[in-house]
Each structure stands twice: as C-alpha cells, then as structure tokens.
C-alpha cells in the first residue's frame, strides 16, 4: 500500500507542478525528495511520511497563491482519493504547514520528519542550483538580479521579508545565507556549508566583474 500511495502522490504532484516555473516545479520537488532520503539515511525518521511530505511540500505554496499557504487544504482534499489514511494525512498536513521560511516555526516544535523535509527543501535553495532558482524566480517576478541602488537588508523578520521585493543578489544575503545555521540535522548542515561556499564564490566573482576588476 505504501508503494502504491507514493506512486499515486508522485503522479498527482507531477501533474500539478510540471508547468510551474520559478524554481518551484516538479524538478525542484524531485531534488527535495532526493535530499530528504539522503538526510534520512542518518536520522531514521518515518520514511513514508518524509517522502510524502517532501513530494507535497510545495503543492500550495503561498508565493503562487496570493500569499496564502493552501497546501494543507489541497492535501486534505486529495490524499484520501490517492489512498492515504487519516493519520497519514494529518501528519503530512502538519509538516507542510509548519516548514516554510515565512512561518519561522521553532525547530523545537517540529517533528523529526518535518525537520528532515525542511532541511531538504532549504538545501535546494543553496549552491549552484540555488542560484539558478533565484535567478528564475526574480526574472518571473519582473525583478532584477542586481541593482546597486537597492541595499541589502539582512535583519528583516520573516513577515517583513515576505512583503519585500528585493533583487536576487540581495536575496542571497537576506535569506539564503541564513539557511545553513537554521538546518536541523548535522547531515544537512554539512551539505549546506559546502553549497554556501560555492554561492559566495560566485557572488564575489560577479561583483568583481560588475566593478570591472576581474
């Protein structure tokens, strides 16, 4: 039953997100699932719940639903049709509701499964993939990747950040470089450290070229 459920959910999510761009489509979900499985090899959370939540974590993302997180509503409506029992649906909904950056839920309030999925999602915002996703997102939103007139604001609250329209370059400093220290697991923290180094190297080189010093 668990294999059938996973397969059903995969097809459902793929059909809903395959045309969604800005770095939040089906390809992103597949990477998050892979990250979650990698992390879970060490922490040993409930593998079925982890995979389901990783598959569904962006199904109703607030960025694409007028600022409203509707994922849990969609999950509660659709998972019974796909073969999930009530207990599974409740656990997955709770994870999807709590793990977003804007929620800023204390890690003490997250289940082990939620910590794994949150880390897996955050890892995909770092490294070269994270940079590409950042560029895709600001481009789709009609924003610039870099504008020297728009200054970095590193100390915004999650609520302020959600309402903030900055550049892609600033996004790295305002949000993405905070993710390493927010990781819940040692495994994710090690990966995040390596990916952040790559991002910082890219941005340093980018600024050198902008200033004509490269």
C-alpha positions as CSV (number, residue, x, y, z in Angstrom):
1,X,0.0,0.0,0.0
2,X,2.8,2.5,0.8
3,X,4.4,1.9,-2.6
4,X,1.1,2.4,-4.3
5,X,0.4,5.6,-2.3
6,X,3.8,7.1,-3.1
7,X,3.3,6.4,-6.8
8,X,-0.1,7.9,-6.8
9,X,1.1,11.0,-5.0
10,X,4.1,11.3,-7.4
11,X,1.7,11.4,-10.4
12,X,-0.6,13.9,-8.7
13,X,2.2,16.3,-7.8
14,X,3.8,16.0,-11.2
15,X,0.6,16.8,-12.9
16,X,0.0,19.8,-10.7
17,X,3.6,21.3,-10.8
18,X,5.1,20.2,-14.1
19,X,4.3,23.6,-15.7
20,X,5.1,25.7,-12.7
21,X,8.4,27.6,-13.1
22,X,10.4,30.0,-11.0
23,X,12.4,27.2,-9.4
24,X,9.4,25.6,-7.7
25,X,8.3,23.0,-10.3
26,X,8.4,19.2,-10.4
27,X,12.2,19.2,-10.9
28,X,12.6,21.0,-7.6
29,X,10.3,18.5,-5.8
30,X,12.3,15.6,-7.1
31,X,15.5,17.1,-5.8
32,X,13.9,17.8,-2.4
33,X,12.8,14.1,-2.2
34,X,16.3,13.0,-3.0
35,X,17.8,15.4,-0.4
36,X,15.2,14.1,2.2
37,X,16.1,10.5,1.5
38,X,19.8,11.3,1.8
39,X,19.4,13.0,5.2
40,X,17.0,10.3,6.4
41,X,19.6,7.7,6.0
42,X,21.3,9.1,9.1
43,X,18.3,10.3,11.2
44,X,15.9,7.4,10.6
45,X,12.6,9.2,10.6
46,X,9.4,7.6,9.2
47,X,10.5,7.2,5.6
48,X,6.9,7.1,4.2
49,X,5.9,10.3,5.9
50,X,9.2,12.0,4.9
51,X,8.7,11.1,1.2
52,X,5.1,12.1,1.1
53,X,5.7,15.5,2.8
54,X,8.7,16.1,0.5
55,X,6.5,15.4,-2.5
56,X,3.7,17.7,-1.3
57,X,5.6,20.5,0.4
58,X,5.1,23.0,-2.4
59,X,1.7,21.9,-3.6
60,X,0.0,25.1,-2.4
61,X,3.0,27.4,-1.9
62,X,1.9,30.9,-0.8
63,X,4.1,32.6,-3.4
64,X,1.8,31.2,-6.1
65,X,-1.5,31.6,-4.2
66,X,-1.8,35.3,-3.4
67,X,0.3,35.0,-0.2
68,X,-1.9,32.2,1.2
69,X,-0.5,28.8,2.1
70,X,-3.1,26.4,0.8
71,X,-1.1,23.2,0.7
72,X,-2.8,21.6,3.8
73,X,-6.2,22.2,2.3
74,X,-5.2,20.6,-1.0
75,X,-3.6,17.7,0.8
76,X,-6.7,17.1,3.0
77,X,-8.9,17.1,-0.1
78,X,-6.7,15.0,-2.4
79,X,-4.9,12.4,-0.3
80,X,-8.0,10.3,0.6
81,X,-8.6,9.8,-3.1
82,X,-5.0,8.7,-3.5
83,X,-5.2,6.0,-0.8
84,X,-3.9,7.8,2.3
85,X,-5.4,7.1,5.8
86,X,-6.5,9.8,8.1
87,X,-3.4,9.6,10.4
88,X,-1.0,9.9,7.5
89,X,-2.9,12.9,6.1
90,X,-2.8,14.6,9.5
91,X,1.0,14.2,9.8
92,X,1.7,15.3,6.3
93,X,-0.5,18.4,6.6
94,X,1.2,19.4,9.8
95,X,4.6,19.2,8.2
96,X,3.7,21.1,5.1
97,X,2.0,23.8,7.2
98,X,5.0,24.3,9.5
99,X,8.2,24.1,7.5
100,X,8.1,27.2,5.3
101,X,10.7,30.0,5.9
102,X,7.9,32.6,6.4
103,X,6.3,30.5,9.2
104,X,9.6,30.6,11.2
105,X,8.4,27.8,13.3
106,X,10.8,26.9,16.1
107,X,12.6,23.7,15.4
108,X,11.6,22.5,18.9
109,X,8.0,22.3,17.6
110,X,8.8,20.3,14.5
111,X,8.6,16.5,14.3
112,X,11.7,14.6,13.2
113,X,10.1,14.1,9.8
114,X,9.4,17.8,9.5
115,X,13.0,18.6,10.3
116,X,14.2,16.3,7.6
117,X,11.8,17.8,4.9
118,X,12.6,21.4,5.9
119,X,16.3,20.7,5.6
120,X,15.8,19.0,2.3
121,X,13.9,21.9,0.9
122,X,16.3,24.5,2.2
123,X,19.3,22.7,0.7
124,X,17.8,23.1,-2.8
125,X,18.0,26.9,-2.2
126,X,21.7,26.7,-1.9
127,X,24.7,26.1,-4.2
128,X,24.6,26.5,-8.0
129,X,21.1,25.1,-8.1
130,X,20.0,27.7,-5.6
131,X,21.5,30.5,-7.7
132,X,19.7,29.3,-10.8
133,X,16.4,29.0,-8.9
134,X,16.9,32.5,-7.5
135,X,17.5,34.0,-11.0
136,X,14.5,32.1,-12.4
137,X,12.3,33.4,-9.6
138,X,13.2,37.1,-9.7
139,X,13.0,37.0,-13.5
140,X,9.5,35.6,-13.4
141,X,8.5,38.3,-10.9
142,X,9.9,41.0,-13.1
143,X,12.7,41.9,-10.7
144,X,16.4,42.4,-11.3
145,X,19.1,40.1,-10.1
146,X,21.3,43.0,-9.2
147,X,20.8,46.7,-8.6
148,X,23.4,48.7,-6.7
149,X,20.7,51.2,-5.7
150,X,18.8,48.6,-3.7
151,X,20.6,47.9,-0.5
152,X,20.8,44.6,1.3
153,X,18.5,44.4,4.4
154,X,19.8,41.4,6.4
155,X,17.8,41.8,9.6
156,X,14.2,41.6,8.4
157,X,11.7,39.4,10.1
158,X,10.1,36.6,8.1
159,X,6.9,38.7,7.8
160,X,8.9,41.7,6.5
161,X,10.8,39.5,4.1
162,X,7.6,38.0,2.7
163,X,6.4,41.5,1.8
164,X,9.8,42.6,0.5
165,X,10.6,42.9,-3.2
166,X,14.4,42.9,-3.4
167,X,16.9,41.8,-6.0
168,X,18.1,38.2,-6.5
169,X,21.6,39.2,-5.3
170,X,20.2,40.7,-2.1
171,X,18.0,37.6,-1.6
172,X,21.2,35.6,-1.1
173,X,22.2,37.8,1.8
174,X,18.8,38.5,3.2
175,X,17.6,34.9,3.3
176,X,19.8,32.2,1.7
177,X,22.9,32.7,3.7
178,X,20.9,32.3,6.8
179,X,19.8,28.8,5.9
180,X,23.0,27.0,6.9
181,X,22.6,28.0,10.6
182,X,18.9,27.1,10.5
183,X,19.4,23.5,9.5
184,X,18.1,20.9,11.9
185,X,20.4,18.0,11.1
186,X,24.1,17.6,11.0
187,X,23.9,15.9,7.6
188,X,22.1,18.9,6.0
189,X,24.4,21.4,7.8
190,X,27.5,19.8,6.2
191,X,26.0,19.9,2.7
192,X,24.7,23.5,3.3
193,X,28.2,24.6,4.3
194,X,29.7,23.4,1.1
195,X,26.9,24.9,-1.1
196,X,27.1,28.2,0.6
197,X,30.8,28.5,-0.1
198,X,30.1,27.9,-3.8
199,X,27.4,30.7,-3.8
200,X,29.7,33.2,-2.0
201,X,32.4,32.5,-4.5
202,X,30.1,33.1,-7.5
203,X,28.8,36.3,-6.0
204,X,32.2,37.6,-5.2
205,X,33.3,37.0,-8.8
206,X,30.1,38.6,-10.1
207,X,30.8,41.8,-8.1
208,X,34.4,41.9,-9.4
209,X,33.1,41.8,-13.0
210,X,30.4,44.4,-12.3
211,X,33.1,46.7,-10.9
212,X,35.4,45.9,-13.8
213,X,38.1,44.4,-11.6
214,X,38.0,40.8,-12.9
